[in-house]
């Protein structure tokens, strides 16, 4: 329905989505990537019960790939790996807690915002249908990540890092209780800053969309 | 017979026209049974959040008039703008203070407000503004002429509103939205000759430049890395004691503003002389009234311009 939704905004969102898709696709061709340790488990998360249907979605999730899109002023290139791990860690923790680690069916995501600041977590909980898998969780028996991407744009002044934007894209396939598959993606920006050496998410600008199978 | 032929020809023509119309309608009106889907319109769910302060952030933006070789923190402030941003309501306000405003500078007595930078740097200027208006700035940013030129140039120009025809020292601007280069932005912020209300109009133009700068940056935020690059320029060309972490969060907070909800205000007053000095005698009561109105919500109920 167009009603109630400005066409220009829709068009720009479509364009933005296409741009993010292109961006993430191009990121994978960069050699400068890393996968933070301890991302989602290899097998999809399910809860087996006597009455549960047979789960067919058993492939492993794609690991998170973190790329540096821009290094801040004065940050030495030798810091790239450390920053990928340090700034990528809260993104990995969010992806895991909010989507990948819960046992499905799931209606609670207690670890979703463990890497968010308190204020951001409160707002994220309010937007839980987008910032977590709350909307689909109760209907799923399994969930895998087809893509987990984060490209980091870091701000620094005089070699001291201050914050970063992570352009993220998480493409997921879920198996519903009736055996059908659902494909969707969460993409956009998360804003990170640090408290001493610990980076945390303090803002977000995200969108969720259905994906073609 | 001839008539029949003509009638027959007319009927054929009408049928042909009707056929063409049907064919066109067939092309234009989709038919689910045989037209494949070639366009997709989907609704995206979106969400935005920021862990920001829930009160108005007040920033005192100062432009130093230091000439090459002069310390810009010890020179007079050529532009004095008090900027309030409410990250919750997305409102904003710029309050321009004419540089010749004759006010009390704590510890130095009555003087032009721009002298506070010479006497005590940004801190004393902030204290003077706070005493004068009743609003204590949370942050003070100071930049120089070259700094402004480089910052504007670094983000490939700023688009801002020009109110009056201006023609001064080779720079010509006409009313309407104008895209400024760095050099043009500096000229626009400084020209006062030929303006109907001189320094008051100039102060308004400075506010428009700030508002235009916010709008320009917001318009480019979709470009990957733009925000971090722009903030890097600000950190490079502005003098601030704010550490990079707080600067990043502050900048994200400021960009919560909706430029369409930013009002540009200028403190009013009369002009006159103190000795040989041309000064502005500010309407202190009006200044405090405006400050009281906007202090907690950056919302202007009357006056000021969009």
HADDOCK unambig.tbl for C-alpha pairs under 7 A between the chains (distance, minus, plus):
assign (segid A and resid 70 and name CA) (segid B and resid 225 and name CA) 6.55 0.50 0.50
assign (segid A and resid 73 and name CA) (segid B and resid 232 and name CA) 6.92 0.50 0.50
assign (segid A and resid 119 and name CA) (segid B and resid 51 and name CA) 4.76 0.50 0.50
assign (segid A and resid 120 and name CA) (segid B and resid 49 and name CA) 6.68 0.50 0.50
assign (segid A and resid 120 and name CA) (segid B and resid 50 and name CA) 5.87 0.50 0.50
assign (segid A and resid 120 and name CA) (segid B and resid 51 and name CA) 4.68 0.50 0.50
assign (segid A and resid 123 and name CA) (segid B and resid 49 and name CA) 6.01 0.50 0.50
assign (segid A and resid 127 and name CA) (segid B and resid 47 and name CA) 6.57 0.50 0.50
assign (segid A and resid 130 and name CA) (segid B and resid 47 and name CA) 6.95 0.50 0.50
assign (segid A and resid 153 and name CA) (segid B and resid 225 and name CA) 5.27 0.50 0.50
assign (segid A and resid 153 and name CA) (segid B and resid 228 and name CA) 6.79 0.50 0.50
assign (segid A and resid 154 and name CA) (segid B and resid 228 and name CA) 6.43 0.50 0.50
assign (segid A and resid 155 and name CA) (segid B and resid 228 and name CA) 4.96 0.50 0.50
assign (segid A and resid 155 and name CA) (segid B and resid 232 and name CA) 6.75 0.50 0.50
assign (segid A and resid 156 and name CA) (segid B and resid 244 and name CA) 6.52 0.50 0.50
assign (segid A and resid 157 and name CA) (segid B and resid 232 and name CA) 6.54 0.50 0.50
assign (segid A and resid 157 and name CA) (segid B and resid 235 and name CA) 6.67 0.50 0.50
assign (segid A and resid 157 and name CA) (segid B and resid 244 and name CA) 6.25 0.50 0.50
assign (segid A and resid 160 and name CA) (segid B and resid 244 and name CA) 6.78 0.50 0.50
assign (segid A and resid 161 and name CA) (segid B and resid 244 and name CA) 6.46 0.50 0.50
assign (segid A and resid 162 and name CA) (segid B and resid 244 and name CA) 4.30 0.50 0.50
assign (segid A and resid 162 and name CA) (segid B and resid 245 and name CA) 3.79 0.50 0.50
assign (segid A and resid 162 and name CA) (segid B and resid 248 and name CA) 5.83 0.50 0.50
assign (segid A and resid 163 and name CA) (segid B and resid 245 and name CA) 6.09 0.50 0.50
assign (segid A and resid 163 and name CA) (segid B and resid 248 and name CA) 5.75 0.50 0.50
assign (segid A and resid 193 and name CA) (segid B and resid 245 and name CA) 6.49 0.50 0.50
assign (segid A and resid 194 and name CA) (segid B and resid 245 and name CA) 6.88 0.50 0.50
assign (segid A and resid 202 and name CA) (segid B and resid 50 and name CA) 5.98 0.50 0.50
assign (segid A and resid 202 and name CA) (segid B and resid 51 and name CA) 5.27 0.50 0.50
assign (segid A and resid 203 and name CA) (segid B and resid 49 and name CA) 5.28 0.50 0.50
assign (segid A and resid 203 and name CA) (segid B and resid 50 and name CA) 4.03 0.50 0.50
assign (segid A and resid 203 and name CA) (segid B and resid 51 and name CA) 5.93 0.50 0.50
assign (segid A and resid 204 and name CA) (segid B and resid 48 and name CA) 5.44 0.50 0.50
assign (segid A and resid 204 and name CA) (segid B and resid 49 and name CA) 5.33 0.50 0.50
assign (segid A and resid 204 and name CA) (segid B and resid 50 and name CA) 6.46 0.50 0.50
assign (segid A and resid 205 and name CA) (segid B and resid 47 and name CA) 5.81 0.50 0.50
assign (segid A and resid 205 and name CA) (segid B and resid 48 and name CA) 4.36 0.50 0.50
assign (segid A and resid 205 and name CA) (segid B and resid 49 and name CA) 6.66 0.50 0.50
assign (segid A and resid 206 and name CA) (segid B and resid 46 and name CA) 5.55 0.50 0.50
assign (segid A and resid 206 and name CA) (segid B and resid 47 and name CA) 5.38 0.50 0.50
assign (segid A and resid 206 and name CA) (segid B and resid 48 and name CA) 6.42 0.50 0.50
assign (segid A and resid 207 and name CA) (segid B and resid 44 and name CA) 6.31 0.50 0.50
assign (segid A and resid 207 and name CA) (segid B and resid 45 and name CA) 5.37 0.50 0.50
assign (segid A and resid 207 and name CA) (segid B and resid 46 and name CA) 4.18 0.50 0.50
assign (segid A and resid 207 and name CA) (segid B and resid 47 and name CA) 6.39 0.50 0.50
assign (segid A and resid 208 and name CA) (segid B and resid 44 and name CA) 6.03 0.50 0.50
assign (segid A and resid 208 and name CA) (segid B and resid 45 and name CA) 5.24 0.50 0.50
assign (segid A and resid 208 and name CA) (segid B and resid 46 and name CA) 6.44 0.50 0.50
assign (segid A and resid 209 and name CA) (segid B and resid 44 and name CA) 5.55 0.50 0.50
assign (segid A and resid 209 and name CA) (segid B and resid 45 and name CA) 6.77 0.50 0.50
